[in-house]
Amino acid sequence: MSNFIGNRQWIKLESVTWAIALFLTISGLYFPPIRYAAYLVPAVALIYGLAEGRFQVPQASKPFLVLLFFGLVLLPLANIEGCKDLFFITSGISIFLVLADVPLQPLWFLCILIVGNLISTLMGGRLSSGISFNVLHSESTFEGVFGYLFGLLCVHSAITRRPRIALLSFLASILVLKRIAIISELICIAFLFIPERFSRKILNPMVMIFANIGVVLILIFYTRHAFDGAITQFTSQSGNQLGMGRQVLYAAVVKAIANDPLKFVFIGEGPGSAYDTLGWTFGLKNLHSDILKICYEYGLLVFCAFIYFGYAARTLGMRILFLYANILYVTDNTLIYHFFIFFYCTLGKSIDTFATKSGLTANASWRK
């Protein structure tokens, strides 16, 4: 009887801790003026971890722990913005280093996102000028960071065999219109339909390391106007217009890498250095390409380690989920979105639980 009571108390404490962390994370999404409340999550996690003596390293957190580790190693080179970035990542993953399970149902999550996006749209006053929607120019009245989360839920629901929630999430992501999120969703869902043996070969850590290096090279060539002619021919826009200013934004960072490529193989300029590099022209601004940012600030070796651990999961579903995040990292700065990392870890652990309950192993088919 005492063991039963003890188990109930442990479950209650875990649930309360999780509820506090969830509230602190989503409150800033609903009401931006109190967004800094989310940075209390590491303190909540630490208190719970010390109280229960429970610490773990779930698969979903491993690539981010790589950045945190090397961020601490390179701390002498870091500036204040780099320290903030490291804390944002810590805020996103900390609760998952102490909790054994995450009780978040996909349908409930979808409702949270829909309500949150509507509140954000209304508070921003965007409905006052009517409803607009333009895919080519990435313009939507309902556009916002919730688009990344709708896409995350869509991929998770497809992996865990919830087609209705996946469809609703996909339609919501189209309405919110984050183009890279929609592209990422479609690519990830495609992996659910091709033969599994090919999916595993493609989403192999070493293959994806070379694929990501190739993408970085493409970004470098794009920044140096190698594709401007084709872009203008097919879209009637300049390269910079299509990238919504990214071609100009990447220029200073790409120039530094091109001038001393060997240096950036082994060590970068230090966490937060991209802000300083952009600051000469743009002021305090994010690079809007996390893969380019990691290469510049940490170096290619750390970048490869980050990608490796992202795709080192035993289950194919987790690799597909990281692929979704990986594609976002090409043109966006979701790496500093603590709420994105929080829900990535939430849904990642859910996929692991789904695989365990389904009896899936590294060599078993998740399509059973």
N, C-alpha and C positions, 0 to 999 in steps of 0.2 A: 504493500500500500504506500509506503514512504517513497519507493522508487517511482510509482505512478505519479504521486504528487510532485516529486522533483522534476519529472519529465514535463508535467503541465506547466510548472513555473518556468522551466527553460524555454519551452515553446512560447510562452507569453512574453518573456523578455526579448526573445529573438524577434517576435512579431512587432513589439513596440519599437524596437530599434530600427527595424525595416520601415515601419510606418513613418517614423521621424525623418529618416533619410529620404524617403520618397517625397514627403511633404516639402522638405527643404529644397529638394531638387526641382520639383515642378512649380513651386511658388514663384520663383524668378521668371519662369516661362510665362506664367499667367500675368504676373505683375512685375515688369522689369525694374521698377524702382527698388524692389527688395531682393534683387538677384544675388546680392552678396551673402544672403542667408545660406545659400548652397555651400559656401566655403566652411560652414560649421560641420559638414558631414565627416571629414577626417577626424574631428574631435569626438563625434558620436561613435564612430567606428573604433577609435582607440580606447574609449571608456568601456565599450562592450567587450573588446578583445582582452583587455586587462582583467575585466570582471569574470569572464568565462575561461580565460586562458586558451582561446581558440583562434588560431591564425592559420591560413591556408593560401594556396596559390592556384586559383581556378584557371583553366586554359584561357578563357576570354581576357584575363588581365595580363597575360605574359608579355605580349608585345609592348604594352604600355609600361610594364615594369622594366623592360630593357631600356626604354628612354629615360625613366626615372633614375636608374642605376648610373647610366653614362652621363646623365645630366648632373648628378652629384659629383662624378669624377671630373667633369669639365666645369664645375662650379667656379673655380678661379677665373674662368674666361666669361662667365655669365654676367649679364646686366640685370637690372631690376625687372625688366619685362620678361626675360628668360626665366627668372625665379617664379614670376607669376604663372607662366605657362606650365612649369613643373607642378605648381600647386593646383592648377586647374585639372591636370591629369590625375593628381592624387585625390582630388575631390570626387572625380568620376569613378575611380576604382576602389577606394578605400573600404567602403562598406562590404564589398565582395571578398575582401581578404579576411573577414571575420565571420560572415554568415554562411551557414551550411546550405540553406535553401532560400529560394526567392518566390513568394506567393503572389505573382502578378499574372492575372488571366488576360489573354490577348484581347478578348472582347471588351473588358474593362479598360485596358490600355487604349484601344481604339476610341472609346467614348471620351477618355481624358484628352486625347489629342484633338478630336473634333471640337469639343467644347473650348479647349485652350486656343485653338486657331481662330474660332469665332470671336472669342473675347479679345484676342490680339488684334484682329481686324477692326472690331468696333472701337477699341481704345485708341487705335491709330488713326481713326477718322477716315479710313480709306473708302468707306461706302458712300461718303458724302458727295463724291464726284462721279458716282456711277460705277458700274462693273466693267472692267477691262480684262482682256485675255489675248495675249500675243505670244505664241510659242517661239517664233524666230527671235524676238527681242527679249524673251524671258520676262514678260510682263503679265502679272495677274494681280487683281485686287486682293486676293487671298494669299499672296506669296509671303513666305516667312520660313523661319528655321524649322517649323513643324514638318515641312516637306521632307527633311532628312529622316525624321522619326516615322512618318507614314511609310516611307520606303523600307526602313529597317523592319517595321512590323510586317509589311507585305512579304518580304523575303523569309522572315521567321515563320510566318503562317503557312507559306507554301512548303517550307521544309518539314514542318510538323503536321502537315496534312489537314490544314484548315482552309480549304479553297474559298469559302465565302468571305472570311475575314481578309484573306489575301487579296481578293478582287475588290472589296470595299476600300482597303488601304491603298491599292493601286489607283483607283479612281480618285480618291482624296488627294493623292500625291500629284496627279495630273492637274487637279483644280488649284492646288497650292503652287505648282509649277516651279520646282527646282529641276532644271533640265538634266543635270548630271545625276540626280537621284533617280529620275525616270529611266535614264539610260542604264544605270547600274542595276535597277530592278529587273529590267528586261534581260540583261546579260546573265544575272544570277538565276533567274527563272529558266533560262535556256539550258543551264547546267542540270536542271532537274529532269530534262527530257532526253538528253544525249546519254549513250551507254555509260554506266557508272565507271567502268574501267578506264574510259577516256577522261572522264571528269577527274578521277584521282591522279591520272598521269599529268593532266594540265595543271591542276591545283596542287602540284607537288612543290614543297618549299624552294627547291633549287630552280625549278622551271620558273616560278613566279618571281624569284630574285632577278633572273635575267630579263623577264618580261618587264619588271618595274624599272630596271636600268635602261631598257629600251625606251620606255615611256619618258624617263627623265631626258634622254637624248632628244626625243621628239620635241619636248618642251623647249629645250635649248635651241633647236633648229627653228622652231616656231617663233621664238623670241628674236631670232636673228633674221626673220623675214623670209625663210626658205619656202614657206607655203603661201605667201601672200597672193600670188597669181592665181592659184587654184581656188583659194578662199573667195576672192573677188569674183571669179568666173561663176562659181556655183551658188554663192549667196548674195552677190551684189553688195557685199560689205567688205570693209578692210579687215585685216587680221586682228587689229586691235578692237574694232567694233564687235566682231564676232565673240571675242574673248572678254567683252565688257571691260576693256582697259587693262587686261592682264598682260598683253604683249609689252606695253610700256612698263608696267609694274615689275615684271620679272627681269627687266633689262640689266639693272645694276648688279643683281645677284648672279645672273648668268655671266656677265662680263668678268666678275671676280673669279668664278669657277673656271672659265675659259682661259684666264690669264695664268692660273696656277693649278691645273687639274690634279697634279700629283699630290699636292697638299690636301686637297679635299677627298682624296682616297682614304687617308689615314686619320685626319682630324679636321673638324670644321672650325668655324670662327667662334663657336661657343653659343650656348643657349641664349636666345634673344637677340643675337647679332643681326638677324635679318631686319629687325625693327630699326636698328641704327643705320643700316645700309640704305633702307628706303627713306629714312627720316630726312636725308639731305634734300630729297625732292618732294616727298609726299607728307612729311610729318609722321606722327605715330600711326602706322598702318600695317595691317597684316599682309603677308605675301600672297595669300589665296592659292597656295599650292603646298600642301603639307609634305608631299614627297620631295619637292624641291627644297623646302625649308629644312627638312631633316638632313638632306645631303649637304646643305650650306652650313648649318649650325653644328652638326655632329660628325659629318664625314660619311663617306660611302660605306665603310665597314659597319658602323652602327646602323645605318639605313638597311643594310643587308640582314643584320641580326633582327631588326624590327620586323621585316618582311618574313624572315624565316620562322620566327615564333608565331606569327599570325597564321601561317599555313601549316604549322606542325601538329595541328589537332588530329586526334585519332579518327574522329567521325567526319564524314564528308560534309554534313550539314554545317558544322562549325567553320570549315574552310570556305564554304559558300557565303556564310554570313560575313566572314572577314573580307571576302572579295568585294562585297557591297561597300564596306567601309573603305577598302583600298582604292576603289574607283573614285569615291568622293574625295579622297586625299589628293587626287591628281589636280583638281582645279578649285578646291575649297579649303577652308581652314577649320574643319570640324575637329581637329586634334585639340583645340583649346576649348571646345564646347563640352564642358563637364557633363551636361545633361545627355549629350549624345553618347559619351563613353559610359555613363551610368546605365542607360537603357540598352546599350550594346552588351554590356556585361550581364544585365538582367535577362535579355533574350538569349544570350549565349549559354548561360547556365540552364535556361529552360530547354534548349536544344540538347544539351548534355543529359538532362533528366529524361527527356523524351527518348533519346537513344538508349539509355540504361533500361527504362521500362519496356522498351520494344525489344530488348535483348540484342541490341546491335553492338558489334565490336569493330575494331579497325578493319577487319576483313569481311564483315557481314554486310549485306545489302540493306541500306536504310530504306529501300523501297518496299520492304516486306509488308 
